[in-house]
Amino acid sequence: MSSFVFSEKPIGIERGEGVYLYDTNGNDYLDFGASYACTPVGHCHPTVVDAATDQLEELFYVQASYPHAERTRLYDRLAEIAPGDVEKVWLCNSGTEANEAALKFARHATGRSKIVATMQAFHGRTMGSLAATWKNEYKDGFGPLPAEFEFVPYGEREPLAEAVDEETAAVILEPLQGEGGINPASTEYLRSVREITEEAGAAMIADEIQTGLGRTGTTWAVEDHDVVPDVVTTAKGLASGLPIGATLVREWIAEDAGNHGSTFSGGPVVSAAANATLDVIESEKLAENATDVGAYLHEGVDELLGEEVRDVRGNGLMVGIEVKRGANALLPELALQHGVLALPAGRTVLRLLPPLTVTHEHADDVLDALEAVIG
Ligand SMILES: *Cc1c(COP(=O)(O)O)cnc(C)c1O
């Protein structure tokens, strides 16, 4: 039987190693979507495999009300790498749950209900995160969604200043929009979001689920702009593909966050995998590599600019290529003829989110494939 939710591709994947995936016929693929950005350190990194399997043999699971060394270490590690004093950590199982918790905590801590989100935003598929997501395509037929969500244009100060008032619990945004088309924000804009929310007593929630953990060249994209939000959410590659999400909050939110919980909050195995993933990102200096190979890739795509390739955007190893023919027209050819897996971001943007371990040689292979398909 096939999925009734996902449209499945004609490639059965069997094995992964580093930047490559292997199908059931033995063909290899450069995984430049990093399987939805879930493999920052590459597939089956031995450090992560060892940490998770050792933990599996010791203890699969224990509820989060009993301290466990791996979970405690993950709280500490996330607090250590979090921007500024965003030091309290809630662990869950996915990106949408991390945002859901962020919205609940912000409403509770402020005693307010209005949430301001941005056009083109993507924050997840559960009811609250979906209410903060822009595209109607994702929302059709699922209403009513939670009330008091308002949208403002991404990147514009004035409409935001008008929307945020003393009834606003939070502004939620991605510091660089992913799903919505790889849309970068200026430092000036992100600083104005910080100023406006601070002045109104509202929380600034940075959804770093796609941008975080070194992908844009710094541990968090907000660091690049010297902005410290009140809440940062992360998920996707944090445990190298095991399900995890985290909501990092400042003290003023943590101390009045309300009643929240989850059965699988920071189980030992995912926590061990996350600790190992963070260790590898740090020891292999993968944020620096993201800057280096990202710039190389960006320059390579710049050479293809023209009739077919309209624009290239992004930062580090989060690259969006706007293509005239549409992303979905190119992806099957890239995969089946050239062994390159990528992702769409909306209709017209081809999105590259490779593991942060990629080299210039991998980038050359992808640039050759892109040139053959759209050059
Ligand atoms: C993927 C993503 C989410 C949702 O994460 P899930 O784990 O699929 O629930 C939320 N926000 C952003 C920016 C994402 O890229």
The ligand as an SDF file (V2000), in Angstrom:
LIG
                    3D

 15 15  0  0  0  0  0  0  0  0999 V2000
    9.5630   21.8280    8.7940 C   0  0  0  0  0  0  0  0  0  0  0  0
    9.1970   23.0770    9.4710 C   0  0  0  0  0  0  0  0  0  0  0  0
    8.2290   23.1040   10.4860 C   0  0  0  0  0  0  0  0  0  0  0  0
    7.4200   21.8880   10.8780 C   0  0  0  0  0  0  0  0  0  0  0  0
    8.1830   20.8530   11.3790 O   0  0  0  0  0  0  0  0  0  0  0  0
    7.5400   19.3800   11.4710 P   0  0  0  0  0  0  0  0  0  0  0  0
    8.5910   18.5760   12.1780 O   0  0  0  0  0  0  0  0  0  0  0  0
    7.2670   18.9230   10.0880 O   0  0  0  0  0  0  0  0  0  0  0  0
    6.2970   19.4860   12.2660 O   0  0  0  0  0  0  0  0  0  0  0  0
    7.9750   24.3040   11.1050 C   0  0  0  0  0  0  0  0  0  0  0  0
    8.6360   25.4220   10.7660 N   0  0  0  0  0  0  0  0  0  0  0  0
    9.5860   25.4310    9.8100 C   0  0  0  0  0  0  0  0  0  0  0  0
   10.3040   26.7150    9.4890 C   0  0  0  0  0  0  0  0  0  0  0  0
    9.8900   24.2560    9.1170 C   0  0  0  0  0  0  0  0  0  0  0  0
   10.8020   24.2770    8.1420 O   0  0  0  0  0  0  0  0  0  0  0  0
  1  2  1  0
  2  3  1  0
  2 14  2  0
  3  4  1  0
  3 10  2  0
  4  5  1  0
  5  6  1  0
  6  7  2  0
  6  8  1  0
  6  9  1  0
 10 11  1  0
 11 12  2  0
 12 13  1  0
 12 14  1  0
 14 15  1  0
M  END
$$$$
